[in-house]
Amino acid sequence: MRVVVAEDLFLLRDGLVRMLEAYDFEIAAAVETGPELTRALAELKPDVAVVDVRLPPSFTDEGLQCALAARRATPGLPVLVLSQHVEQLYARELLADGSGGIGYLLKDRVFDADQFIDAVRRVAAGGTAMDPQVISQLLSRRSQDKPMGNLTPREKEVMELMAQGRSNAAIAAQLFVTERAVAKHTSNIFGKLGMSPSDDDNRRVLAVLAYLDRG
Amino acid sequence: MRVRNALRTTAQGFALAFITLTGSITLFVLTVLSIAFIMLGVGLITTPLVLSAVRGFANFRRLKAAEWAGITIPVPYRPFPSDMRTGFTGQVERCTLLLKDPATWRDLLWMFTDMIAGYVTALLSFIFIPYAIYGWVLAAGVWRPIVHNGGNEWYAFIPISSQFTANLAALLGLVFLVVSLYVSPLMLRGHFLLCRSLLAPTPQMALTARVERLTTTRHDAVDNSAAELRRIERDLHDGAQARLVAMGMSLGTIEALIEKDPQQAKKMLSMARANSAEALSELRDLVRGIHPPVLAERGLGDAVRALALRMPMPVETDVDLPGRFEEPVEAAAYFAVSEVLTNAAKHAEAERVWLDVHYAAGMLRIAVTDNGLGGVDTTLGSGLAGIERRLGAFDGLLAVNSPIGGPTMVTLEIPCEPYPARPTMR
């Protein structure tokens, strides 16, 4: 799988490249500025891009803007955005086109290599990887609301993982239950919240996020 | 239009002439007496009272100048220090401060001019129309009983002795009416300009007041940044630094253990990783408190939007900004909004908040309204007082309207200039 990595700090870029190579990714390019990233995305057409939000030359949200522009040119181009901080505002912008293949994670998540690589693969496959912090912020905000209050603690756990972009199998593994149990929970959740159920992982995430975001 | 204007001016002029004569003469006499009685001791008690009445009276006239003639007259009085003593010593201190304020003496001079020149201008701004009517009343036949009873009546410069002269008076009255249309508003304006010449601070006084204000705000700014640095130092010292030390120690132990007891070493490795994650999250919080990343990346508009999204209650956000502002201004505005929103969430138990951020005519205006409990504490030491001090460095203002039971409305204004292009940082 061919990856473009965009990160301006040498140590982190080098670390990312090593980690990805260790998991048998092919590094198509490792760049350090916004314009370079734009060019790499357009010319190399990687299977997935791992992009830092803040890049030179402006040191603002250049990486995010480049990623969004590239996705406008090539809809569904898988991009995993990394940042020192997560903002719902940015998450919304990334999810806005609804075409999947998007990830948004704190840089800390690279500490757990297995999980991080799993997220990269998920995004490359057109799925979604949302940072748990984004989801927990959304959840804490809606917790006073009636329909969310109706969920059992287990259902809430399932919902949180679902919103992060995990498949039923992954949720089952994390919570030490069977996949059938997870499927039952998810259909309960969809029922209680009045959402139309879906088996497509990406659609599921969007539905949950849209629900959480409402109001 | 012009007629209505003249009629309104007449009414206003009449009120002014009355106020000027009664108010200025009474207060002038009282002030002079009160100051004279300071020698006897009684004046010490009465002077602050009388002078505060004088200031009230002058402020009333400033208000009217703005309302009736569109003339703004700044208030020149020096503020009292916040740590005034109470009781008799406080009274003496207050009295001395008042007498030392040049604005007090200018008020005295103003009242003296006001009861003469101010009265005349006020009179001239209203007298024409009634006098014109009087001319017509004479011509309508009232001249007859006056003359028959041996009255020696003049209408302006016309001696009234027959219907003919009375008719002339009516004609002159018409002229006066036309004159009033043009002169009355001018006279009213003149009246307030006269007030301004004595009530507004002299350039010297304005400058002194400005210097005093700048000294205070600079003091606050320096204090503020020193306190911030202390807080950052403490947070780093107790947080990330301590965690890195712990991590270093763990790594050292792991090095020693790795061959003897790999199981234990593995356990310590995962602890070290947890520590580093903690350190990162503490640093992230710290960075947010120093300069929020979204603010650096996107500017004020998106930063307050992101802030609103992080609040536990729904915040309806309306942002209309032409571009970005100086970084310190953006940061001050951001932290002000952050503090106000946090207050609304924590203390006011608000269920809904409306946040309005816009820029017009050189002024950044932010209004935060919540439907919470109200009764917000604005006294010294509260978070809001801190915001006010921070905004003071930019000549910004904070206004809080929070009746008990809500709603609370906090408005802040910062004079600043936007620049449309994205700045380059570092």
Interface residues (C-beta under 8 A of the other chain):
Chain A: V53 R54 P57 S58 F59 T60 D61 S83 Q84 H85 E87 Q88 L89 Y90 K107 D108 F111 Q137 S140 R141 G215
Chain B: R273 S276 A277 L280 S281 R284 V287 R288 P293 V294 A296 E297 R298 D302 R305 A306 L309 R310 M311 P312 M313 P314 R422 T424 M425 R426
